[in-house]
Amino acid sequence: MTEKTLAGRFLVATPSMKDPFFSKTVILLVGHNAGTGALGLVLNRESSVTMEEACRQLGFECTADPSARLGWGGPVANTRGFIVHAPAADGEPLIFTDGELALGASANLLKAIAEGKGPAKSYIVLGCAGWEPGQLEGEIESGAWLIAPADNRIVFDMPVEERYEAALAAVGDEPPEPTDIPSVFRMPGPVPQGTVLGFDFGVKRIGVALGNTLTASAHAHCVIDGTTKRRWDAIEKLIGEWQPLVLVCGIPRHPDGAAHEVTVRASRFARQLAGRFHLPVFTVDERYSSVEAERDNPGAEVIDDAAAAVILQQWFDEGCPERHPEV
């Protein structure tokens, strides 16, 4: 039986991660199993050490950018260097590889990179992050981390300060198997009484509805432009204004229940809601919500908010079931 592992995936810190070492970090997991724990490298923090200083300490010259700062990989073994790089067929010993990313730690590899003779792309960090057996699983279950597929473009092609948002945006993409570790927030008990926001996800527009578990009723509220990153600012403003206890997101499907392209995107959107706002997110099968909204609003040009109200009302009518974005 294949052991379930998260090696080769990103961990993305959620707002509940209060440890200053890891707040708003994205970590590449390079080792993870039940018996030995986990090892990862922070990808979006810089150390105070430059490439030139590192090369000088090891006794060789640096012809690459001498002022480039090495990354801060974590609080463990913080004088040890780790090199994430594009795989190369040069016989260099590797700690980890998944076909897209490789990890080495030898001085020879650093020397080759410093001389412009190493792998085509690389990112060097000092230190790492480590977890005891079961520790990381507990942190994920508590909502401290979300899981995203690793993307070499984030590691190699993006500025350090942009990597967290990029990794957060990737949460909800289809994860490689095998794993059954949850990557969304769970409600720790029965749904409490209070305000609920409902969402009808669309590539161009996102409909929003308001409701309350006490009255079990929903009504259309507004429509958000879904084509820009400012949609998150608009959603954050709504959450700040209405202080919802939970969020409900519709997941569209074909009439026979089969998934399609927007099914994947809506599920991803639901995961992003959970990751950004640290709120429980429930999902509703909304394959007919637009049909109902059009029937109830004949002639209306924009019905996304009405469709969101149908979704939220369906959730109320079904007894507020605790369905979450699929892992």
VEXDREN-2710 file (C-alpha; in Angstrom, 1 decimal):
% VEXDREN-2710
k/r/px/py/pz
1/MET/0.0/0.0/0.0
2/THR/1.4/3.4/-1.0
3/GLU/2.0/5.6/2.0
4/LYS/0.0/8.9/2.0
5/THR/2.4/11.8/1.7
6/LEU/2.4/15.5/1.1
7/ALA/6.0/15.7/-0.1
8/GLY/6.3/17.8/-3.2
9/ARG/3.3/20.0/-2.2
10/PHE/3.1/23.6/-0.9
11/LEU/1.9/24.4/2.6
12/VAL/0.2/27.8/2.7
13/ALA/-0.3/29.5/6.1
14/THR/-3.8/30.6/7.0
15/PRO/-4.7/33.5/9.2
16/SER/-4.9/31.2/12.2
17/MET/-1.1/30.6/12.0
18/LYS/0.1/32.9/14.8
19/ASP/3.7/31.6/15.0
20/PRO/5.7/34.6/13.8
21/PHE/8.2/32.2/12.1
22/PHE/5.5/30.9/9.8
23/SER/2.8/33.6/9.6
24/LYS/2.0/34.3/5.9
25/THR/4.5/31.8/4.6
26/VAL/4.5/29.3/1.8
27/ILE/6.5/26.1/2.4
28/LEU/7.7/23.5/-0.1
29/LEU/7.4/20.1/1.7
30/VAL/10.4/18.0/0.7
31/GLY/9.8/15.1/3.1
32/HIS/6.7/13.7/4.8
33/ASN/5.7/10.4/6.3
34/ALA/4.0/9.0/9.3
35/GLY/7.2/7.5/10.8
36/THR/9.6/10.4/10.6
37/GLY/7.6/13.5/10.4
38/ALA/8.0/16.3/7.8
39/LEU/10.7/18.6/6.4
40/GLY/10.0/21.8/4.5
41/LEU/11.6/25.0/3.2
42/VAL/10.0/28.4/3.5
43/LEU/10.0/30.1/0.1
44/ASN/8.9/33.6/0.7
45/ARG/11.3/35.0/3.4
46/GLU/14.8/36.4/2.8
47/SER/17.8/36.0/5.1
48/SER/20.4/38.7/5.7
49/VAL/23.1/36.6/3.9
50/THR/24.1/37.5/0.4
51/MET/25.3/35.1/-2.3
52/GLU/28.8/36.8/-2.1
53/GLU/29.0/36.2/1.6
54/ALA/28.0/32.6/1.3
55/CYS/30.6/31.9/-1.4
56/ARG/33.3/33.7/0.6
57/GLN/32.7/31.6/3.6
58/LEU/33.1/28.5/1.5
59/GLY/36.2/29.7/-0.2
60/PHE/35.2/30.3/-3.8
61/GLU/34.4/33.3/-6.0
62/CYS/30.9/34.4/-7.0
63/THR/30.4/35.5/-10.6
64/ALA/26.6/35.4/-10.2
65/ASP/24.7/38.4/-8.7
66/PRO/26.8/38.9/-5.5
67/SER/24.1/41.1/-3.9
68/ALA/21.3/38.5/-4.2
69/ARG/20.1/37.5/-0.8
70/LEU/19.7/33.8/0.1
71/GLY/16.2/32.8/1.3
72/TRP/15.3/32.0/4.9
73/GLY/14.2/28.4/4.9
74/GLY/13.1/28.0/8.5
75/PRO/14.4/28.1/12.1
76/VAL/15.9/24.6/12.1
77/ALA/19.6/24.1/11.1
78/ASN/19.7/27.8/10.1
79/THR/23.4/27.7/9.0
80/ARG/22.9/24.8/6.6
81/GLY/22.2/25.6/2.9
82/PHE/19.5/23.9/0.8
83/ILE/19.2/24.4/-2.9
84/VAL/15.9/24.0/-4.7
85/HIS/16.6/23.7/-8.4
86/ALA/15.4/22.5/-11.8
87/PRO/16.3/18.8/-12.2
88/ALA/19.6/18.3/-14.0
89/ALA/21.2/15.0/-15.3
90/ASP/24.6/15.7/-13.8
91/GLY/24.8/13.0/-11.2
92/GLU/24.6/15.5/-8.3
93/PRO/23.2/13.8/-5.2
94/LEU/19.7/14.8/-4.5
95/ILE/17.7/14.9/-1.2
96/PHE/14.4/15.1/-3.0
97/THR/13.0/15.3/-6.5
98/ASP/9.5/15.1/-8.0
99/GLY/10.4/15.5/-11.6
100/GLU/9.7/19.3/-11.6
101/LEU/11.7/20.4/-8.6
102/ALA/14.9/18.9/-7.0
103/LEU/16.7/19.6/-3.8
104/GLY/20.4/19.4/-3.2
105/ALA/22.7/20.7/-0.4
106/SER/26.3/20.2/-1.6
107/ALA/29.0/22.8/-1.7
108/ASN/29.8/21.7/-5.3
109/LEU/26.3/22.5/-6.4
110/LEU/26.5/26.0/-4.8
111/LYS/29.9/26.6/-6.4
112/ALA/28.5/25.6/-9.8
113/ILE/25.6/28.0/-9.4
114/ALA/27.9/30.8/-8.2
115/GLU/30.0/30.3/-11.3
116/GLY/27.0/30.3/-13.6
117/LYS/27.5/26.6/-14.5
118/GLY/24.8/25.1/-12.3
119/PRO/21.1/24.2/-13.0
120/ALA/19.2/26.6/-15.2
121/LYS/17.0/27.7/-12.3
122/SER/17.6/27.6/-8.6
123/TYR/16.6/29.1/-5.2
124/ILE/19.0/28.8/-2.2
125/VAL/17.8/29.0/1.4
126/LEU/19.5/28.8/4.8
127/GLY/17.7/26.6/7.3
128/CYS/14.5/24.5/7.1
129/ALA/11.3/23.8/9.0
130/GLY/10.7/20.4/10.7
131/TRP/7.8/18.6/12.3
132/GLU/7.7/15.6/14.6
133/PRO/5.5/12.6/13.5
134/GLY/1.8/13.6/13.6
135/GLN/2.6/17.3/14.3
136/LEU/2.0/18.6/10.8
137/GLU/-1.2/16.6/10.4
138/GLY/-2.5/18.2/13.7
139/GLU/-1.6/21.7/12.5
140/ILE/-3.4/21.1/9.2
141/GLU/-6.5/19.6/10.9
142/SER/-6.6/22.7/13.2
143/GLY/-6.7/25.0/10.2
144/ALA/-3.2/26.4/10.4
145/TRP/-2.2/25.3/6.9
146/LEU/-3.8/24.8/3.5
147/ILE/-2.4/22.6/0.8
148/ALA/-1.6/23.5/-2.8
149/PRO/0.2/21.8/-5.7
150/ALA/3.8/22.8/-5.9
151/ASP/4.5/25.1/-8.9
152/ASN/8.1/25.7/-10.1
153/ARG/7.0/29.0/-11.6
154/ILE/6.3/30.3/-8.1
155/VAL/9.7/29.0/-6.8
156/PHE/11.9/30.3/-9.7
157/ASP/10.1/33.0/-11.6
158/MET/8.2/35.2/-9.0
159/PRO/9.6/37.8/-6.6
160/VAL/9.7/36.6/-3.0
161/GLU/7.0/39.0/-2.0
162/GLU/4.5/37.7/-4.5
163/ARG/4.9/34.0/-3.8
164/TYR/2.4/33.8/-0.9
165/GLU/-0.5/35.2/-2.8
166/ALA/0.4/33.1/-5.8
167/ALA/0.5/29.9/-3.7
168/LEU/-2.8/30.9/-1.9
169/ALA/-4.4/31.3/-5.3
170/ALA/-3.4/27.8/-6.2
171/VAL/-5.2/26.3/-3.2
172/GLY/-8.0/24.1/-4.6
173/ASP/-6.3/23.1/-7.8
174/GLU/-6.6/19.3/-8.3
175/PRO/-4.1/17.8/-5.8
176/PRO/-1.9/14.9/-6.8
177/GLU/-2.6/11.7/-5.0
178/PRO/-2.2/10.0/-2.7
179/THR/-3.4/12.0/0.3
180/ASP/-6.5/12.3/2.4
181/ILE/-5.3/15.1/4.6
182/PRO/-8.0/17.9/4.7
183/SER/-7.1/21.3/3.4
184/VAL/-10.2/23.3/4.3
185/PHE/-11.6/24.5/7.6
186/ARG/-14.2/22.4/9.4
187/MET/-16.9/23.6/11.7
188/PRO/-16.0/22.2/15.1
189/GLY/-19.7/21.7/16.1
190/PRO/-23.2/22.4/15.0
191/VAL/-23.7/25.5/12.8
192/PRO/-24.4/28.4/15.2
193/GLN/-27.1/31.1/14.8
194/GLY/-26.0/34.1/12.9
195/THR/-25.3/35.7/9.5
196/VAL/-24.3/33.6/6.5
197/LEU/-23.0/34.8/3.2
198/GLY/-23.8/32.8/0.1
199/PHE/-21.8/32.9/-3.2
200/ASP/-22.7/32.0/-6.7
201/PHE/-19.3/31.7/-8.4
202/GLY/-18.8/32.8/-12.0
203/VAL/-15.7/33.5/-14.1
204/LYS/-17.0/37.0/-14.9
205/ARG/-19.3/37.7/-11.9
206/ILE/-19.8/36.5/-8.4
207/GLY/-23.2/36.7/-6.9
208/VAL/-23.6/37.3/-3.2
209/ALA/-26.6/36.6/-0.9
210/LEU/-27.3/37.3/2.7
211/GLY/-29.1/35.1/5.2
212/ASN/-29.4/34.2/8.8
213/THR/-29.6/30.7/10.4
214/LEU/-32.2/32.0/12.9
215/THR/-34.8/32.8/10.3
216/ALA/-33.4/30.3/7.7
217/SER/-34.1/32.8/4.9
218/ALA/-31.8/34.2/2.2
219/HIS/-32.0/37.2/-0.1
220/ALA/-30.0/38.6/-3.0
221/HIS/-27.4/41.2/-1.9
222/CYS/-24.9/42.3/-4.6
223/VAL/-22.8/41.2/-7.6
224/ILE/-19.0/41.4/-7.6
225/ASP/-16.7/41.7/-10.6
226/GLY/-15.0/38.3/-10.8
227/THR/-12.4/39.2/-13.4
228/THR/-9.8/41.0/-11.2
229/LYS/-8.0/40.4/-8.0
230/ARG/-10.0/43.2/-6.5
231/ARG/-12.8/40.7/-6.0
232/TRP/-11.0/39.6/-2.8
233/ASP/-11.0/43.2/-1.5
234/ALA/-14.8/43.4/-2.2
235/ILE/-15.4/40.1/-0.4
236/GLU/-13.2/41.2/2.5
237/LYS/-15.3/44.3/2.8
238/LEU/-18.5/42.3/2.9
239/ILE/-17.2/40.0/5.5
240/GLY/-16.0/42.9/7.6
241/GLU/-19.4/44.6/7.3
242/TRP/-21.6/41.6/8.0
243/GLN/-19.4/39.4/10.2
244/PRO/-20.7/36.1/8.9
245/LEU/-20.2/32.9/11.0
246/VAL/-20.0/30.7/7.9
247/LEU/-19.8/31.0/4.1
248/VAL/-21.8/28.9/1.6
249/CYS/-20.6/28.4/-2.0
250/GLY/-22.5/26.8/-4.8
251/ILE/-20.7/24.1/-6.9
252/PRO/-22.2/23.8/-10.4
253/ARG/-22.4/20.4/-12.1
254/HIS/-23.9/18.9/-15.3
255/PRO/-27.5/17.8/-14.9
256/ASP/-26.3/14.2/-14.5
257/GLY/-24.0/15.2/-11.6
258/ALA/-20.8/15.1/-13.6
259/ALA/-18.2/17.7/-13.0
260/HIS/-17.1/20.3/-15.6
261/GLU/-14.6/23.1/-15.8
262/VAL/-16.5/25.5/-13.7
263/THR/-17.0/22.8/-11.0
264/VAL/-13.2/22.8/-10.5
265/ARG/-13.0/26.6/-10.5
266/ALA/-15.8/27.0/-8.0
267/SER/-14.3/24.4/-5.7
268/ARG/-11.0/26.2/-5.9
269/PHE/-12.9/29.5/-5.1
270/ALA/-14.4/27.8/-2.0
271/ARG/-11.0/26.7/-0.8
272/GLN/-9.6/30.2/-1.3
273/LEU/-12.5/31.7/0.8
274/ALA/-11.5/29.3/3.6
275/GLY/-7.8/30.1/3.3
276/ARG/-8.2/33.9/3.1
277/PHE/-10.8/34.5/5.7
278/HIS/-10.4/31.6/8.1
279/LEU/-14.1/30.8/8.1
280/PRO/-15.9/27.5/7.7
281/VAL/-17.0/27.1/4.1
282/PHE/-19.9/24.8/3.1
283/THR/-20.9/23.8/-0.4
284/VAL/-24.2/23.3/-2.2
285/ASP/-24.9/21.3/-5.4
286/GLU/-26.3/24.2/-7.4
287/ARG/-26.7/22.7/-10.9
288/TYR/-30.2/24.3/-11.2
289/SER/-29.8/27.6/-9.3
290/SER/-29.5/29.8/-12.4
291/VAL/-32.6/28.2/-13.9
292/GLU/-34.5/29.1/-10.7
293/ALA/-33.1/32.6/-10.6
294/GLU/-34.1/33.2/-14.2
295/ARG/-37.6/31.9/-13.6
296/ASP/-38.0/34.2/-10.5
297/ASN/-36.5/37.2/-12.2
298/PRO/-37.8/37.3/-15.8
299/GLY/-36.1/39.8/-18.0
300/ALA/-33.3/40.7/-15.6
301/GLU/-29.9/41.2/-17.2
302/VAL/-27.9/40.1/-14.2
303/ILE/-29.1/37.3/-11.9
304/ASP/-26.0/36.2/-10.1
305/ASP/-27.1/37.7/-6.8
306/ALA/-30.5/36.0/-7.2
307/ALA/-28.7/32.7/-8.0
308/ALA/-26.6/33.1/-4.8
309/ALA/-29.9/33.5/-2.9
310/VAL/-31.2/30.3/-4.4
311/ILE/-28.0/28.5/-3.3
312/LEU/-28.1/29.9/0.2
313/GLN/-31.8/29.2/0.6
314/GLN/-31.3/25.6/-0.6
315/TRP/-28.6/25.2/2.1
316/PHE/-31.1/26.4/4.7
317/ASP/-33.9/24.2/3.4
318/GLU/-31.6/21.2/3.5
319/GLY/-30.9/21.8/7.2
320/CYS/-27.5/23.5/6.9
321/PRO/-25.6/20.3/5.9
322/GLU/-21.9/20.3/6.7
323/ARG/-20.6/19.7/3.2
324/HIS/-17.1/21.1/2.5
325/PRO/-15.1/21.7/-0.6
326/GLU/-13.8/18.3/-1.8
327/VAL/-10.3/17.4/-0.8
END
